[in-house]
């Protein structure tokens, strides 16, 4: 299956302007559950005005790369590329191999297909990784979005080796691995070549507006990506925030526990509403329902969730944050009757 015109923008969660247009009479503020972004943001440190007035410093960039290598398990800071979000990295990574056949394990984040198409690849969407061995570029999201599917690390390592043998490349998007099993990450394997791992900062730390992400790759590949990004790609404030947050192991571990407890509460809400849970992570859940009915029911209550036009029975929920938000969702779900 091949993608639509790659210049056509894709739909994503988080568009509260669209929510207000669809539900102009809904109570404000909207409760945005349409993304997988942590609602419990990392507390921002005090930032010097100098960070906003000066160009980002090389020493700060090096400190962030070292913190990311330690946090994600990359072999060294030389294997880390810091960027203003993984979205910026996708087309750069896709263009590291010449135009050919790209395999995207789907359904998944739609920008992967679009980025590969923009890089000149013929894109096939596959249900699993097995048929991807003869591709020039393979893209896998692990854990997957929106269903939370986990791919076996041994299988991914084998695929990377097979692709590398004919100069192919495996890209593993680990945007949600912060709440996944650490042993499933491919971060430690990037030094072998043939594989690039993408890590998102904003989702787990709840700071998507900071625009920060990372590519983990063999040092020579990392150097090519840095060259394509050019100087000062990451802002001074983002360098400072990212370095501090990634080193805060106590906050990270406590947040993992807090999110696990929250997703258990969300599951109870779905069980009470007779909704089948398809999958997810502790940052989001995918459920089966009459999607349009549930979407509009919640929208009229000022709660915005994610639906998928290509899958009319899928609805994805992020976690609420404040207790008042949880109560809003519980009340709205208690008034919903699933007709799926």
Buried (B, 14 or more C-beta within 10 A) or exposed (E): EEBEEBEEEEEEBBBBEEBBEBBEEBEEEBBBBBBBBBBBBBEEEEEEEEBEEEEBBEEBBBBBBBBBBBBBBBBEBBBBBBBBBBBBBBBBBBBBBEBBBBBBBBBBBBBBBBBBBBBBBBBBBBEEBEEBBEBBBBBBBBBBBBBBBBBEBEEBBEBBBBBBEEEBBBBBBBBBBBBBEEEBBBBBBBBBBBBBBBBBBBBBBBBBEBBBBBBBBBBEBBEBBBEBBEEEBBBBBBBBBBBBBBBBEEBBEEBBEBBEEBBEEBBEBBEEBEBEBBBBBBBBBBBBBBBEBBBEBBBBBBBBBBBBEEBEBBBBBBBBBEEEBBEBBBEBBEEBEBEB
